[in-house]
């Protein structure tokens, strides 16, 4: 009788799993770092310190759950558990220790009405990453894509951002705006694909309380070599070079201050990737990341 009960329970559990889609993935990373910007102290001191030499190692598990109602509304939720010391290789930053606790990510619902997403302080402001939203709504009206984000909590001063996109005949237009306590900020960006390898870009950015900045740029990719250049009317410019071959990639970037960064990545197979970087301030990192 006891064996029958166990078998019946297992059958019900299996049926429940089949009714929904649950995906489990894992990740890990380890390596050393030196001279990275320490963002763990930036918030408290309103300045960026430099992290000393050290190692980093971290691991995490991500759960993605999805399903659909009988009337065709899709829904999904994410949950992650992370622990260890982390770095941001792209920005040469030391992020410090993760809390080691389970974190609830976004919960979203999608249908003919669009997509509604809830994530407390986890949704980026569409104009700037400086603030985060709690809820967002995205939909399409004809050929125009529309997205709106909003801060519900009083601590974030109820900032709102919105974005509209339109693409036709190789041209893409993006209009973004944000309303926050500091005022209204807007940017209009345009890109045009001249051919399969060359793209021209231009944008005008009007940050709240600041002067409008216009930027023009161009990028091209041919036989694994990429070149991107940008120049603005506030005397700033950027040049980025890249090379990829198989699972190997090199990048180099420099700006008007002569600050530069150089990175290298190589796929090792089996979900493992080696990465290393150095910049003009002698910040360095090197390590291996794994995807499970």
VOGU-3710 file (C-alpha; in Angstrom, 3 decimals, decimal comma):
1> xxxxxxxxxx> 0,000/0,000/0,000  2,824/2,368/0,853  4,569/1,652/-2,461  1,323/2,352/-4,350  0,963/5,707/-2,602  4,503/6,715/-3,556  3,928/5,722/-7,176  0,658/7,678/-7,325  2,343/10,780/-5,859  5,145/10,552/-8,417
11> xxxxxxxxxx> 2,604/10,286/-11,252  0,784/13,442/-10,101  4,083/15,352/-9,765  5,150/14,304/-13,258  1,827/15,416/-14,695  2,224/18,802/-13,014  5,677/19,261/-14,507  4,416/18,422/-17,972  1,707/21,083/-17,752  4,269/23,899/-17,468
21> xxxxxxxxxx> 7,680/24,655/-18,921  10,437/24,984/-16,294  13,990/25,545/-17,526  16,977/25,321/-15,189  20,383/26,691/-16,212  23,582/27,297/-14,282  26,661/29,465/-14,544  30,003/29,905/-12,803  33,152/32,000/-13,179  36,587/32,295/-11,593
31> xxxxxxxxxx> 39,732/34,326/-12,134  41,833/37,202/-10,831  41,468/40,988/-10,979  43,607/44,064/-10,301  42,785/47,776/-10,229  39,118/47,503/-11,235  36,660/50,265/-10,270  35,078/49,259/-6,947  31,344/49,928/-7,358  30,616/48,539/-3,888
41> xxxxxxxxxx> 31,847/51,826/-2,377  30,641/54,180/-5,120  27,058/54,385/-3,829  28,108/55,191/-0,265  30,851/57,727/-1,054  29,492/59,129/-4,346  32,889/58,382/-5,841  34,628/55,398/-7,376  37,478/53,695/-5,521  39,890/51,191/-6,992
51> xxxxxxxxxx> 39,680/47,585/-5,855  42,941/45,928/-4,867  44,378/42,754/-6,290  42,263/39,682/-5,684  40,436/36,706/-7,089  36,792/36,237/-7,916  34,705/33,084/-8,025  30,950/32,756/-8,261  28,205/30,354/-9,229  24,482/30,567/-9,767
61> xxxxxxxxxx> 21,348/28,757/-10,813  18,563/30,352/-12,874  14,992/29,089/-13,101  12,702/30,197/-15,938  9,039/29,185/-15,685  6,483/29,711/-18,428  2,980/28,655/-19,393  -0,223/29,835/-21,036  -3,859/30,317/-20,091  -6,715/28,672/-21,963
71> xxxxxxxxxx> -7,464/31,949/-23,773  -3,906/32,330/-25,110  -2,215/34,635/-22,594  1,394/33,588/-22,030  3,008/34,145/-18,656  6,519/33,667/-17,298  8,586/34,211/-14,161  12,265/33,945/-13,274  14,110/33,048/-10,095  17,855/33,068/-9,526
81> xxxxxxxxxx> 20,261/32,019/-6,788  23,777/33,502/-6,958  26,730/33,457/-4,582  30,383/34,502/-4,658  32,515/37,443/-5,770  31,622/39,047/-9,109  33,237/41,404/-11,638  31,778/43,289/-14,603  34,293/42,566/-17,363  32,609/44,879/-19,861
91> xxxxxxxxxx> 32,975/47,935/-17,613  36,171/46,911/-15,762  34,277/46,987/-12,454  34,478/44,976/-9,240  30,905/44,215/-8,145  31,805/42,497/-4,862  30,023/39,741/-3,012  26,578/38,567/-4,072  24,018/38,120/-1,328  23,851/34,362/-1,812
101> xxxxxxxxxx> 20,070/34,410/-1,565  17,249/33,579/-3,951  16,047/36,550/-5,983  12,742/36,900/-7,785  13,117/38,340/-11,263  10,529/39,583/-13,712  6,976/38,282/-13,909  5,392/38,993/-17,291  2,180/38,385/-19,220  1,899/38,534/-23,023
111> xxxxxxxxxx> -0,941/38,383/-25,483  -2,620/40,292/-28,279  -2,655/43,304/-25,935  1,159/43,367/-25,706  3,515/42,479/-22,856  3,119/43,610/-19,236  6,153/43,109/-16,978  6,489/43,476/-13,206  9,910/43,601/-11,499  10,391/45,760/-8,402
121> xxxxxxxxxx> 13,334/48,115/-9,114  14,510/45,696/-11,801  13,437/47,297/-15,099  15,836/49,748/-16,740  14,820/53,306/-17,467  14,599/53,423/-21,264  16,625/56,645/-21,443  19,275/55,891/-18,833  20,368/52,995/-16,638  20,735/55,439/-13,731
131> xxxxxxxxxx> 17,222/54,633/-12,491  15,099/51,504/-12,611  11,383/50,937/-13,039  8,925/48,585/-11,371  6,533/47,945/-14,261  6,671/48,210/-18,055  4,283/47,769/-20,974  5,283/47,030/-24,577  3,142/46,734/-27,689  3,119/47,460/-31,427
141> xxxxxxxxxx> 0,834/49,806/-33,320  1,213/49,039/-37,003  4,928/49,318/-37,766  5,686/51,291/-34,591  6,947/49,612/-31,443  5,999/51,302/-28,161  7,386/50,706/-24,656  6,568/52,544/-21,405  8,232/52,101/-18,016  7,123/53,489/-14,665
151> xxxxxxxxxx> 8,422/53,701/-11,081  5,565/52,949/-8,717  7,500/53,233/-5,450  7,860/56,652/-3,848  11,567/56,095/-3,201  12,252/56,389/-6,927  10,220/59,622/-7,228  7,846/58,022/-9,756  10,055/58,461/-12,828  8,561/57,538/-16,204
161> xxxxxxxxxx> 10,252/56,667/-19,500  8,937/55,811/-22,957  10,332/54,700/-26,306  9,022/54,466/-29,865  10,795/52,608/-32,691  10,169/52,462/-36,442  12,105/50,649/-39,194  11,618/50,886/-42,955  13,830/50,575/-46,053  17,048/50,124/-44,114
171> xxxxxxxxxx> 16,395/53,090/-41,798  15,649/52,739/-38,088  14,300/55,559/-35,899  14,258/55,471/-32,084  12,710/58,228/-29,961  13,258/57,917/-26,198  12,149/60,171/-23,364  12,272/60,187/-19,573  10,470/62,317/-17,005  12,189/62,376/-13,593
181> xxxxxxxxxx> 12,608/64,819/-10,666  15,563/66,449/-12,465  13,454/67,266/-15,522  12,737/65,824/-18,957  15,383/64,067/-21,074  14,986/62,999/-24,707  17,036/61,405/-27,450  16,338/60,781/-31,133  18,537/58,208/-32,873  18,619/57,316/-36,573
191> xxxxxxxxxx> 20,568/54,565/-38,311  20,814/53,703/-41,990  22,265/50,511/-43,454  24,074/51,553/-46,624  24,689/47,892/-47,486  25,343/44,589/-45,756  28,579/45,842/-44,180  28,285/49,614/-43,566  25,857/51,431/-41,232  25,607/55,197/-40,617
201> xxxxxxxxxx> 24,215/56,512/-37,311  23,216/59,896/-35,911  21,479/61,036/-32,746  20,623/64,133/-30,736  20,550/63,851/-26,960  18,975/66,460/-24,676  19,631/65,529/-21,056  17,657/67,318/-18,350  19,433/70,513/-17,342  22,162/70,113/-19,963
211> xxxxxxxxxx> 22,965/71,215/-23,477  21,850/69,181/-26,462  24,568/66,912/-27,875  24,615/65,710/-31,494  26,599/62,609/-32,448  27,351/61,012/-35,819  29,017/57,677/-36,411  29,704/54,845/-38,805  30,442/51,153/-38,460  31,549/48,413/-40,816
221> xxxxxxxxxx> 32,276/44,693/-40,583  34,125/42,679/-43,205  35,850/39,289/-42,986  35,750/39,276/-39,185  37,165/42,813/-38,831  34,891/45,498/-37,380  35,461/49,264/-37,148  33,182/51,745/-35,376  33,734/55,506/-35,038  31,656/58,219/-33,341
231> xxxxxxxxxx> 32,129/61,954/-32,930  30,000/64,528/-31,078  29,739/68,316/-31,074  30,960/68,428/-27,442  34,478/67,418/-28,608  34,116/63,776/-27,599  34,833/60,823/-29,875  35,274/57,043/-29,760  37,006/54,526/-32,010  36,378/50,785/-31,535
241> xxxxxxxxxx> 38,128/47,969/-33,383  37,323/44,275/-33,301  38,389/40,988/-34,806  36,658/37,603/-34,601  37,701/34,238/-35,977  35,983/31,052/-34,930  35,512/31,214/-31,183  38,228/33,864/-30,688  37,597/37,623/-30,424  39,744/40,727/-29,838
251> xxxxxxxxxx> 38,505/44,274/-29,133  40,229/47,623/-28,706  38,619/50,972/-27,943  39,981/54,488/-27,404  38,392/57,917/-26,803  39,296/61,620/-26,826  40,981/61,367/-23,394  43,353/58,677/-24,716  41,689/56,219/-22,339  41,704/52,779/-23,942
261> xxxxxxxxxx> 40,565/49,226/-23,254  41,642/45,932/-24,810  39,896/42,579/-24,329  40,207/39,029/-25,592  37,807/36,088/-25,378  38,140/32,505/-26,521  35,564/29,718/-26,540  37,050/26,619/-24,907  34,184/24,288/-25,744  31,692/22,581/-23,488
271> xxxxxxxxxx> 30,207/25,906/-22,388  33,520/27,308/-21,109  34,938/30,689/-22,193  38,255/32,352/-21,336  38,307/36,146/-21,107  40,949/38,754/-20,264  41,208/42,520/-20,383  43,458/45,485/-19,651  42,892/49,246/-19,810  44,886/52,473/-19,759
281> xxxxxxxxxx> 44,606/52,762/-15,949  46,378/49,382/-15,546  43,188/47,606/-14,510  43,313/43,938/-15,512  41,275/40,765/-15,218  41,533/37,223/-16,519  39,409/34,187/-15,896  37,119/31,461/-17,137  33,317/31,371/-17,182  31,099/28,310/-17,513
291> xx> 27,533/27,790/-18,712  25,661/24,665/-17,641
//
